[in-house]
Amino acid sequence: MEIFFRNDDVNTLTQELIVLMEIFELHNIPITMAVEPANITKETVEWLKTKKLQNPEKICIIQHGYDHQDRIPGKGEFGGRSYEDQFIDIKKGKELMEKYFGDMFFPAFTCPRGYHNNATIKCMNHLGFKVFSSGHGIHLKHRILYYIGKKLQRTHLLGKHISYHTEKIPYTNLWEFSMSMSLIKHYFSKESCEFYTLSELKKLYQLSAKRTNVIGITLHHRYHKKKEDMDLVTSIIQYLKDQNCNFVTLEGLYRKYCNYA
């Protein structure tokens, strides 16, 4: 089983971000950092670059939208927008990522809050991104939707994303590696949430492992304000290590699957 962790909303250099990185360093586990190009501070850029230089194979730096601001209420930064409109923001974000990180930036893209449409996929493809990371449902309703969508070679069906997790998206050069798990059960606001218990996370892992051999786990460092919240990260890492999982980054997955293709 291969596991990748993606930590979203990287912008300012907070104590939560620093501690999260320390946990992954302590356990020698790779992590993918999803950066908000318009919001990341110079301090965070330099910190991330230093970490990347210290452990080049353990840290993957990718793009998380542009400025993380909803354009259409209830549809996030990219849902419901035209190709032309999205292209401008995604391109500006990519240019900033290249300016800040150079070759350290791996051209993978993930949408804030997950909302997107087929135009988003086209923008990523035309701008030369290699990987799209979204959500991959593991329940029966998701599997039925994905089956029909793939037969029709669609990226969306009935307004829902069709996951091509571990596959190339039709008519593009994009590979998709998406998230099956999150440590957060419910979001209450931008600052508060309810986490899954370790027992619940173990069950989610066991269910996910029946559906895919690559499991993406989403993190949001800013919600881990308490010691017990950070301890949950340590606990799930240790559980996964006990299951003899192999830990990778998005870039590592891309390299592996491109060689197989």
Short mmCIF file of the C-alpha atoms (twelve columns), coordinates in Angstrom:
data_MODEL
# 
_entry.id   MODEL 
# 
loop_
_atom_site.group_PDB 
_atom_site.id 
_atom_site.type_symbol 
_atom_site.label_atom_id 
_atom_site.label_alt_id 
_atom_site.label_comp_id 
_atom_site.label_asym_id 
_atom_site.label_seq_id 
_atom_site.Cartn_x 
_atom_site.Cartn_y 
_atom_site.Cartn_z 
_atom_site.pdbx_PDB_model_num 
ATOM 1   C CA . MET A 1   0.000   0.000  0.000   1 
ATOM 2   C CA . GLU A 2   1.285   3.442  -0.932  1 
ATOM 3   C CA . ILE A 3   0.374   6.487  1.144   1 
ATOM 4   C CA . PHE A 4   0.858   10.162 0.377   1 
ATOM 5   C CA . PHE A 5   0.060   13.056 2.700   1 
ATOM 6   C CA . ARG A 6   -0.957  16.405 1.204   1 
ATOM 7   C CA . ASN A 7   -0.962  19.421 3.510   1 
ATOM 8   C CA . ASP A 8   -3.103  22.241 2.118   1 
ATOM 9   C CA . ASP A 9   -3.272  26.016 2.642   1 
ATOM 10  C CA . VAL A 10  0.437   26.729 3.048   1 
ATOM 11  C CA . ASN A 11  0.816   30.506 3.325   1 
ATOM 12  C CA . THR A 12  2.195   32.043 6.525   1 
ATOM 13  C CA . LEU A 13  4.848   30.359 8.660   1 
ATOM 14  C CA . THR A 14  2.825   29.401 11.730  1 
ATOM 15  C CA . GLN A 15  3.781   27.251 14.690  1 
ATOM 16  C CA . GLU A 16  1.319   24.612 13.493  1 
ATOM 17  C CA . LEU A 17  3.089   24.371 10.121  1 
ATOM 18  C CA . ILE A 18  6.506   24.118 11.774  1 
ATOM 19  C CA . VAL A 19  5.398   21.426 14.231  1 
ATOM 20  C CA . LEU A 20  3.686   19.412 11.504  1 
ATOM 21  C CA . MET A 21  6.888   19.408 9.476   1 
ATOM 22  C CA . GLU A 22  8.852   18.357 12.549  1 
ATOM 23  C CA . ILE A 23  6.580   15.342 13.006  1 
ATOM 24  C CA . PHE A 24  7.172   14.201 9.437   1 
ATOM 25  C CA . GLU A 25  10.906  14.780 9.752   1 
ATOM 26  C CA . LEU A 26  11.037  12.818 13.011  1 
ATOM 27  C CA . HIS A 27  9.309   9.843  11.390  1 
ATOM 28  C CA . ASN A 28  11.233  10.231 8.123   1 
ATOM 29  C CA . ILE A 29  7.950   10.392 6.193   1 
ATOM 30  C CA . PRO A 30  7.558   12.437 2.965   1 
ATOM 31  C CA . ILE A 31  4.961   15.156 2.704   1 
ATOM 32  C CA . THR A 32  3.461   17.156 -0.162  1 
ATOM 33  C CA . MET A 33  2.966   20.852 0.620   1 
ATOM 34  C CA . ALA A 34  0.175   22.622 -1.287  1 
ATOM 35  C CA . VAL A 35  1.075   26.315 -1.508  1 
ATOM 36  C CA . GLU A 36  -1.253  29.275 -2.031  1 
ATOM 37  C CA . PRO A 37  0.835   31.279 -4.543  1 
ATOM 38  C CA . ALA A 38  -0.727  34.696 -3.939  1 
ATOM 39  C CA . ASN A 39  -0.718  34.343 -0.155  1 
ATOM 40  C CA . ILE A 40  2.566   32.676 0.755   1 
ATOM 41  C CA . THR A 41  4.977   34.927 2.627   1 
ATOM 42  C CA . LYS A 42  8.659   35.376 1.834   1 
ATOM 43  C CA . GLU A 43  9.484   33.814 5.190   1 
ATOM 44  C CA . THR A 44  7.527   30.665 4.336   1 
ATOM 45  C CA . VAL A 45  9.106   30.471 0.874   1 
ATOM 46  C CA . GLU A 46  12.617  30.546 2.343   1 
ATOM 47  C CA . TRP A 47  11.695  28.028 5.053   1 
ATOM 48  C CA . LEU A 48  10.205  25.606 2.526   1 
ATOM 49  C CA . LYS A 49  13.205  25.947 0.205   1 
ATOM 50  C CA . THR A 50  15.552  25.196 3.088   1 
ATOM 51  C CA . LYS A 51  13.536  22.118 4.032   1 
ATOM 52  C CA . LYS A 52  13.489  20.962 0.415   1 
ATOM 53  C CA . LEU A 53  17.267  21.341 0.142   1 
ATOM 54  C CA . GLN A 54  17.740  19.346 3.342   1 
ATOM 55  C CA . ASN A 55  15.419  16.513 2.247   1 
ATOM 56  C CA . PRO A 56  14.781  16.774 -1.513  1 
ATOM 57  C CA . GLU A 57  12.980  13.425 -1.786  1 
ATOM 58  C CA . LYS A 58  10.883  13.955 1.339   1 
ATOM 59  C CA . ILE A 59  9.229   17.254 0.415   1 
ATOM 60  C CA . CYS A 60  7.118   18.005 -2.644  1 
ATOM 61  C CA . ILE A 61  5.967   21.580 -3.311  1 
ATOM 62  C CA . ILE A 62  2.817   22.002 -5.431  1 
ATOM 63  C CA . GLN A 63  0.270   24.703 -6.307  1 
ATOM 64  C CA . HIS A 64  -2.975  25.156 -4.361  1 
ATOM 65  C CA . GLY A 65  -5.143  27.459 -6.450  1 
ATOM 66  C CA . TYR A 66  -4.151  31.110 -6.717  1 
ATOM 67  C CA . ASP A 67  -5.389  33.182 -3.774  1 
ATOM 68  C CA . HIS A 68  -7.855  30.761 -2.114  1 
ATOM 69  C CA . GLN A 69  -10.753 33.215 -2.456  1 
ATOM 70  C CA . ASP A 70  -14.221 32.051 -3.509  1 
ATOM 71  C CA . ARG A 71  -15.266 33.657 -6.795  1 
ATOM 72  C CA . ILE A 72  -18.781 32.215 -6.840  1 
ATOM 73  C CA . PRO A 73  -20.452 31.623 -3.448  1 
ATOM 74  C CA . GLY A 74  -20.514 27.936 -2.607  1 
ATOM 75  C CA . LYS A 75  -18.265 26.961 -5.541  1 
ATOM 76  C CA . GLY A 76  -14.835 27.806 -4.202  1 
ATOM 77  C CA . GLU A 77  -12.122 29.465 -6.251  1 
ATOM 78  C CA . PHE A 78  -12.703 27.648 -9.548  1 
ATOM 79  C CA . GLY A 79  -16.146 26.043 -9.630  1 
ATOM 80  C CA . GLY A 80  -18.535 27.588 -12.154 1 
ATOM 81  C CA . ARG A 81  -15.965 29.814 -13.850 1 
ATOM 82  C CA . SER A 82  -15.142 30.020 -17.561 1 
ATOM 83  C CA . TYR A 83  -11.967 28.695 -19.137 1 
ATOM 84  C CA . GLU A 84  -10.687 32.202 -19.916 1 
ATOM 85  C CA . ASP A 85  -11.351 33.436 -16.398 1 
ATOM 86  C CA . GLN A 86  -9.684  30.469 -14.691 1 
ATOM 87  C CA . PHE A 87  -6.720  30.419 -17.061 1 
ATOM 88  C CA . ILE A 88  -5.619  33.867 -15.911 1 
ATOM 89  C CA . ASP A 89  -5.539  32.943 -12.212 1 
ATOM 90  C CA . ILE A 90  -3.993  29.486 -12.656 1 
ATOM 91  C CA . LYS A 91  -1.308  30.947 -14.932 1 
ATOM 92  C CA . LYS A 92  -0.533  33.772 -12.493 1 
ATOM 93  C CA . GLY A 93  -0.251  31.230 -9.700  1 
ATOM 94  C CA . LYS A 94  2.057   28.977 -11.704 1 
ATOM 95  C CA . GLU A 95  4.303   31.913 -12.600 1 
ATOM 96  C CA . LEU A 96  4.589   32.827 -8.914  1 
ATOM 97  C CA . MET A 97  5.409   29.229 -7.966  1 
ATOM 98  C CA . GLU A 98  8.157   29.138 -10.594 1 
ATOM 99  C CA . LYS A 99  9.470   32.511 -9.442  1 
ATOM 100 C CA . TYR A 100 9.541   31.520 -5.762  1 
ATOM 101 C CA . PHE A 101 10.681  27.902 -6.007  1 
ATOM 102 C CA . GLY A 102 12.209  27.372 -9.454  1 
ATOM 103 C CA . ASP A 103 12.977  23.709 -10.075 1 
ATOM 104 C CA . MET A 104 11.830  22.873 -6.552  1 
ATOM 105 C CA . PHE A 105 8.234   23.385 -7.699  1 
ATOM 106 C CA . PHE A 106 6.595   20.216 -8.971  1 
ATOM 107 C CA . PRO A 107 3.808   21.177 -11.439 1 
ATOM 108 C CA . ALA A 108 0.868   19.579 -9.684  1 
ATOM 109 C CA . PHE A 109 -2.366  21.427 -8.955  1 
ATOM 110 C CA . THR A 110 -5.106  21.108 -6.380  1 
ATOM 111 C CA . CYS A 111 -8.205  23.310 -6.082  1 
ATOM 112 C CA . PRO A 112 -9.116  25.023 -2.820  1 
ATOM 113 C CA . ARG A 113 -12.162 23.262 -1.362  1 
ATOM 114 C CA . GLY A 114 -12.050 20.887 -4.330  1 
ATOM 115 C CA . TYR A 115 -14.499 22.742 -6.578  1 
ATOM 116 C CA . HIS A 116 -13.662 22.780 -10.291 1 
ATOM 117 C CA . ASN A 117 -15.114 22.012 -13.703 1 
ATOM 118 C CA . ASN A 118 -13.931 20.668 -17.055 1 
ATOM 119 C CA . ALA A 119 -12.504 24.095 -17.907 1 
ATOM 120 C CA . THR A 120 -10.192 23.798 -14.896 1 
ATOM 121 C CA . ILE A 121 -8.850  20.510 -16.264 1 
ATOM 122 C CA . LYS A 122 -8.256  22.114 -19.669 1 
ATOM 123 C CA . CYS A 123 -6.425  25.062 -18.097 1 
ATOM 124 C CA . MET A 124 -4.093  22.771 -16.149 1 
ATOM 125 C CA . ASN A 125 -3.378  20.702 -19.233 1 
ATOM 126 C CA . HIS A 126 -2.692  23.706 -21.459 1 
ATOM 127 C CA . LEU A 127 -0.398  25.248 -18.828 1 
ATOM 128 C CA . GLY A 128 1.749   22.140 -18.627 1 
ATOM 129 C CA . PHE A 129 0.810   20.728 -15.250 1 
ATOM 130 C CA . LYS A 130 1.677   17.061 -14.785 1 
ATOM 131 C CA . VAL A 131 -0.625  16.059 -11.924 1 
ATOM 132 C CA . PHE A 132 -4.098  16.956 -10.689 1 
ATOM 133 C CA . SER A 133 -4.985  16.084 -7.108  1 
ATOM 134 C CA . SER A 134 -8.645  16.190 -6.071  1 
ATOM 135 C CA . GLY A 135 -10.946 13.812 -4.174  1 
ATOM 136 C CA . HIS A 136 -11.466 10.078 -4.643  1 
ATOM 137 C CA . GLY A 137 -14.635 8.679  -3.061  1 
ATOM 138 C CA . ILE A 138 -14.523 5.107  -1.809  1 
ATOM 139 C CA . HIS A 139 -18.197 4.331  -1.289  1 
ATOM 140 C CA . LEU A 140 -20.511 2.459  -3.668  1 
ATOM 141 C CA . LYS A 141 -22.205 5.611  -4.978  1 
ATOM 142 C CA . HIS A 142 -18.793 6.977  -5.970  1 
ATOM 143 C CA . ARG A 143 -17.720 3.765  -7.679  1 
ATOM 144 C CA . ILE A 144 -20.919 3.670  -9.746  1 
ATOM 145 C CA . LEU A 145 -20.510 7.323  -10.758 1 
ATOM 146 C CA . TYR A 146 -16.861 6.817  -11.697 1 
ATOM 147 C CA . TYR A 147 -17.634 3.684  -13.693 1 
ATOM 148 C CA . ILE A 148 -20.238 5.454  -15.825 1 
ATOM 149 C CA . GLY A 149 -18.130 8.607  -16.170 1 
ATOM 150 C CA . LYS A 150 -15.090 6.657  -17.313 1 
ATOM 151 C CA . LYS A 151 -17.105 4.707  -19.858 1 
ATOM 152 C CA . LEU A 152 -18.174 8.049  -21.303 1 
ATOM 153 C CA . GLN A 153 -14.625 9.447  -20.892 1 
ATOM 154 C CA . ARG A 154 -15.990 12.419 -18.969 1 
ATOM 155 C CA . THR A 155 -14.288 14.498 -16.280 1 
ATOM 156 C CA . HIS A 156 -17.646 15.460 -14.745 1 
ATOM 157 C CA . LEU A 157 -21.081 13.861 -14.666 1 
ATOM 158 C CA . LEU A 158 -24.246 15.246 -13.074 1 
ATOM 159 C CA . GLY A 159 -22.123 18.065 -11.695 1 
ATOM 160 C CA . LYS A 160 -19.777 15.634 -9.932  1 
ATOM 161 C CA . HIS A 161 -16.064 15.084 -10.438 1 
ATOM 162 C CA . ILE A 162 -15.137 11.786 -12.083 1 
ATOM 163 C CA . SER A 163 -12.014 10.485 -10.382 1 
ATOM 164 C CA . TYR A 164 -9.267  9.009  -12.559 1 
ATOM 165 C CA . HIS A 165 -7.161  8.295  -9.489  1 
ATOM 166 C CA . THR A 166 -3.860  6.583  -10.496 1 
ATOM 167 C CA . GLU A 167 -4.756  7.052  -14.186 1 
ATOM 168 C CA . LYS A 168 -4.218  9.635  -16.905 1 
ATOM 169 C CA . ILE A 169 -7.237  11.900 -17.444 1 
ATOM 170 C CA . PRO A 170 -8.680  11.384 -20.971 1 
ATOM 171 C CA . TYR A 171 -7.592  13.829 -23.685 1 
ATOM 172 C CA . THR A 172 -4.932  15.373 -21.414 1 
ATOM 173 C CA . ASN A 173 -1.352  14.821 -20.282 1 
ATOM 174 C CA . LEU A 174 -2.490  15.009 -16.645 1 
ATOM 175 C CA . TRP A 175 -2.202  12.167 -14.180 1 
ATOM 176 C CA . GLU A 176 -4.611  12.164 -11.253 1 
ATOM 177 C CA . PHE A 177 -3.661  11.174 -7.715  1 
ATOM 178 C CA . SER A 178 -6.450  12.101 -5.336  1 
ATOM 179 C CA . MET A 179 -7.417  11.994 -1.692  1 
ATOM 180 C CA . SER A 180 -9.447  9.212  -0.082  1 
ATOM 181 C CA . MET A 181 -9.005  10.274 3.544   1 
ATOM 182 C CA . SER A 182 -8.836  13.355 5.728   1 
ATOM 183 C CA . LEU A 183 -8.146  13.702 9.417   1 
ATOM 184 C CA . ILE A 184 -10.997 16.219 9.618   1 
ATOM 185 C CA . LYS A 185 -14.539 14.900 9.981   1 
ATOM 186 C CA . HIS A 186 -16.446 18.211 9.940   1 
ATOM 187 C CA . TYR A 187 -15.444 21.820 9.267   1 
ATOM 188 C CA . PHE A 188 -17.200 24.390 11.431  1 
ATOM 189 C CA . SER A 189 -15.300 27.488 10.298  1 
ATOM 190 C CA . LYS A 190 -11.921 28.542 8.945   1 
ATOM 191 C CA . GLU A 191 -10.495 28.003 12.405  1 
ATOM 192 C CA . SER A 192 -12.420 25.132 14.001  1 
ATOM 193 C CA . CYS A 193 -13.333 21.580 13.092  1 
ATOM 194 C CA . GLU A 194 -14.052 18.099 14.434  1 
ATOM 195 C CA . PHE A 195 -11.347 15.481 13.889  1 
ATOM 196 C CA . TYR A 196 -11.904 11.804 13.353  1 
ATOM 197 C CA . THR A 197 -10.805 9.599  16.228  1 
ATOM 198 C CA . LEU A 198 -7.867  7.278  15.641  1 
ATOM 199 C CA . SER A 199 -10.266 4.336  15.694  1 
ATOM 200 C CA . GLU A 200 -12.390 5.950  12.964  1 
ATOM 201 C CA . LEU A 201 -9.295  6.696  10.882  1 
ATOM 202 C CA . LYS A 202 -8.199  3.074  11.109  1 
ATOM 203 C CA . LYS A 203 -11.591 1.990  9.772   1 
ATOM 204 C CA . LEU A 204 -11.378 4.528  6.953   1 
ATOM 205 C CA . TYR A 205 -7.944  3.231  6.041   1 
ATOM 206 C CA . GLN A 206 -9.162  -0.366 6.016   1 
ATOM 207 C CA . LEU A 207 -12.085 0.548  3.753   1 
ATOM 208 C CA . SER A 208 -9.887  2.646  1.460   1 
ATOM 209 C CA . ALA A 209 -7.349  -0.166 1.205   1 
ATOM 210 C CA . LYS A 210 -10.065 -2.380 -0.290  1 
ATOM 211 C CA . ARG A 211 -10.700 0.152  -3.065  1 
ATOM 212 C CA . THR A 212 -7.253  1.420  -4.067  1 
ATOM 213 C CA . ASN A 213 -3.574  0.673  -3.593  1 
ATOM 214 C CA . VAL A 214 -2.699  4.378  -3.377  1 
ATOM 215 C CA . ILE A 215 -4.295  6.328  -0.532  1 
ATOM 216 C CA . GLY A 216 -4.077  10.106 -0.308  1 
ATOM 217 C CA . ILE A 217 -4.573  11.678 3.135   1 
ATOM 218 C CA . THR A 218 -5.405  15.385 3.418   1 
ATOM 219 C CA . LEU A 219 -4.031  17.555 6.202   1 
ATOM 220 C CA . HIS A 220 -4.753  21.161 7.143   1 
ATOM 221 C CA . HIS A 221 -2.076  22.222 9.591   1 
ATOM 222 C CA . ARG A 222 -3.888  25.329 10.812  1 
ATOM 223 C CA . TYR A 223 -6.584  23.244 12.534  1 
ATOM 224 C CA . HIS A 224 -4.047  21.317 14.645  1 
ATOM 225 C CA . LYS A 225 -3.847  23.941 17.362  1 
ATOM 226 C CA . LYS A 226 -3.862  21.618 20.367  1 
ATOM 227 C CA . LYS A 227 -1.290  19.032 21.361  1 
ATOM 228 C CA . GLU A 228 -3.833  16.234 21.022  1 
ATOM 229 C CA . ASP A 229 -4.553  17.402 17.445  1 
ATOM 230 C CA . MET A 230 -0.892  17.036 16.517  1 
ATOM 231 C CA . ASP A 231 -0.711  13.761 18.429  1 
ATOM 232 C CA . LEU A 232 -3.414  12.430 16.090  1 
ATOM 233 C CA . VAL A 233 -1.046  13.000 13.148  1 
ATOM 234 C CA . THR A 234 1.694   11.078 14.939  1 
ATOM 235 C CA . SER A 235 -0.712  8.260  15.811  1 
ATOM 236 C CA . ILE A 236 -1.987  7.732  12.266  1 
ATOM 237 C CA . ILE A 237 1.571   7.802  10.905  1 
ATOM 238 C CA . GLN A 238 2.602   5.138  13.405  1 
ATOM 239 C CA . TYR A 239 -0.442  3.017  12.584  1 
ATOM 240 C CA . LEU A 240 0.340   3.187  8.873   1 
ATOM 241 C CA . LYS A 241 3.980   2.315  9.509   1 
ATOM 242 C CA . ASP A 242 2.767   -0.729 11.451  1 
ATOM 243 C CA . GLN A 243 0.773   -1.744 8.342   1 
ATOM 244 C CA . ASN A 244 4.051   -1.715 6.370   1 
ATOM 245 C CA . CYS A 245 2.844   1.046  4.088   1 
ATOM 246 C CA . ASN A 246 5.181   2.733  1.632   1 
ATOM 247 C CA . PHE A 247 5.168   6.534  1.911   1 
ATOM 248 C CA . VAL A 248 5.550   8.709  -1.189  1 
ATOM 249 C CA . THR A 249 4.999   12.222 -2.525  1 
ATOM 250 C CA . LEU A 250 2.896   13.268 -5.506  1 
ATOM 251 C CA . GLU A 251 6.072   13.660 -7.518  1 
ATOM 252 C CA . GLY A 252 7.173   10.168 -6.540  1 
ATOM 253 C CA . LEU A 253 3.846   8.725  -7.685  1 
ATOM 254 C CA . TYR A 254 4.067   10.574 -10.983 1 
ATOM 255 C CA . ARG A 255 7.538   9.216  -11.675 1 
ATOM 256 C CA . LYS A 256 6.450   5.673  -10.890 1 
ATOM 257 C CA . TYR A 257 3.246   5.683  -12.936 1 
ATOM 258 C CA . CYS A 258 4.809   7.488  -15.901 1 
ATOM 259 C CA . ASN A 259 7.454   4.773  -16.099 1 
ATOM 260 C CA . TYR A 260 4.698   2.138  -16.126 1 
ATOM 261 C CA . ALA A 261 2.623   3.894  -18.798 1 
# 
